[in-house]
């Protein structure tokens, strides 16, 4: 939900006739979107005392190729399920996250694709 301050900021931008005039440089300098109310602050970020739980498992290679977008190529038939607890994260507070990561290749370089 938008706060009063972010709505006031958006309205003042609109009233100054700057609405819609964001340059490429200004957009790329923002920490996140939406520009008028970023979802997280500008970095650098610090994460202390993180806890990880990672499960690696094998899956059907044909099915894996169906969920990995081109031009990525799965590096193997393995997927990583990751759970991360971050009790002390600058700008974010305490939180946990989890998800599945598929090790892939992009132009023969190793990359990670996060399933969403």
C-alpha positions in Angstrom: 0.0 0.0 0.0 1.3 3.4 -0.9 2.1 5.8 1.9 1.0 9.4 2.1 4.6 10.5 1.5 5.0 8.5 -1.6 1.7 9.7 -3.0 2.7 13.3 -2.2 6.0 12.7 -4.0 4.3 11.3 -7.0 1.8 14.2 -7.1 4.6 16.8 -6.9 6.5 15.1 -9.7 3.3 15.2 -11.8 2.6 18.9 -10.9 6.2 19.9 -11.9 5.5 18.5 -15.4 8.4 16.0 -14.9 6.0 13.1 -15.1 7.1 10.7 -17.8 10.5 12.4 -18.2 12.7 9.9 -16.5 15.9 9.6 -18.3 17.7 6.3 -18.8 20.4 7.4 -16.4 17.9 8.3 -13.8 16.1 5.0 -14.1 19.3 3.0 -13.9 20.4 5.0 -10.8 17.3 4.0 -8.9 17.8 1.2 -6.3 14.5 -0.6 -7.4 11.1 0.1 -8.8 8.6 1.7 -8.6 10.8 4.9 -8.9 8.5 7.0 -6.7 8.5 4.4 -3.9 11.4 2.0 -4.2 10.8 -1.4 -2.6 14.3 -1.4 -1.0 17.0 1.2 -0.3 20.2 1.9 -2.3 23.1 -0.4 -1.5 25.7 -1.5 -0.5 24.0 -4.1 1.6 25.4 -6.1 4.4 24.1 -9.5 5.5 25.3 -10.9 8.9 24.8 -14.3 10.5 23.1 -15.8 7.5 21.9 -19.4 7.8 21.6 -21.7 4.7 19.8 -25.0 4.1 20.4 -26.3 0.6 19.0 -29.5 -0.9 20.3 -30.7 -4.2 18.2 -33.1 -6.2 18.0 -34.7 -9.6 15.1 -34.2 -12.0 14.0 -35.3 -15.4 16.3 -33.5 -17.9 13.5 -33.2 -20.5 11.2 -31.5 -18.0 14.1 -29.2 -16.8 14.7 -28.0 -20.4 11.0 -27.1 -20.6 11.2 -24.6 -17.7 14.6 -23.0 -18.5 14.2 -20.2 -21.0 16.3 -19.8 -24.1 19.2 -19.0 -24.5 20.0 -20.7 -21.2 21.0 -24.4 -21.2 20.8 -26.5 -18.0 24.3 -27.5 -16.9 23.0 -30.8 -15.6 19.8 -32.5 -14.4 20.3 -31.1 -10.9 18.2 -28.4 -9.1 19.0 -26.7 -5.8 16.3 -25.8 -3.3 17.6 -23.1 -1.0 16.3 -21.7 2.2 18.1 -18.7 3.7 17.5 -17.0 7.0 18.9 -13.5 7.2 18.4 -12.2 10.7 20.5 -9.0 10.2 20.3 -7.4 6.8 21.0 -3.7 6.3 18.0 -1.9 4.9 15.8 -5.0 4.8 15.5 -6.0 8.4 15.2 -9.7 9.4 13.7 -12.0 6.8 13.9 -15.5 5.2 13.6 -16.5 1.6 13.5 -19.7 -0.3 13.5 -20.9 -3.9 14.8 -23.2 -6.6 18.0 -22.5 -8.5 18.9 -24.2 -11.7 22.7 -24.1 -12.6 22.8 -23.2 -16.3 25.2 -22.2 -19.1 24.9 -18.9 -21.1 27.3 -18.8 -24.0 29.3 -21.6 -22.2 29.6 -19.4 -19.0 28.1 -20.8 -15.8 25.0 -18.8 -14.5 22.2 -19.5 -12.1 18.5 -19.4 -13.1 16.0 -18.8 -10.3 12.7 -20.6 -10.9 9.8 -18.4 -10.1 
